């Protein structure tokens, strides 16, 4: 299974990754720092005791994605190569996936006459043919590295061991919600990068799955699906409250 290692200590904010993503997916020129249905990855900057730190946000491509579990028609699925892919042709627009995502990633194109979901594709076609993600291919500093997930974890551990003072001693995404295909190394607290720090380690689909399994075939029993999403939404709100209670640390620990 492929993965993507994002090293915030190596990013210089060139924006090459954003341009490559837009070109690869036929999207408009990148603009702003918020994910949209037409901008699959964004580049942000924080300033603190470590100086300027640039970082990217995009779909985390969970190993066991809650969004896919929450979708009653199977419009989202995890592929063996690693990407969580979206099939707009069968999407019914319920947007349960948006509520289910613990990272607040999927965006809905409200302004389109034919609205659809928008998120990072993880360059699924490129990976299936043995290539790299477009963002990793053009990164000038190695801040975005694409490869086998296990190899990336080994590389991340090697960087932590070689320069312990450069990073927080943790690989974000190794265990969160069962693990993600996108991994982070950072010199500043992960909450500063907008990543929730108090997520459970177990996969989230077990909660949505219990509810969706009760939906009879061909019956639009949306209320039953919401039972599983209730737990996910509550958990997201709990994490948000916890993060808000912490000091606004904009530097290292």
Secondary structure, 3 states (H helix, E strand, C coil): CEEEEEECCCCCCCCHHHHHHHHHHCCCCCCCCCCECCECCEEEEEEECCEEEEEEECCCCECCCHHHHHCCCCCEEECCCCCEEECCCCCCCCCHHHHHCCCCCCEECCCCCCCCEECCCCCHHHHHCCCCCHHHHHCCCCCEEEEEHHHHHHHHHHHHHHCCCCCCCCCECCCHHHCECEEEECCCCHHHHCCCCCCCCCCCHHHHHHHHCCCCCCCCCHHHHHHHHHHHHHHHHHHHHHHHHCCCCCCCC
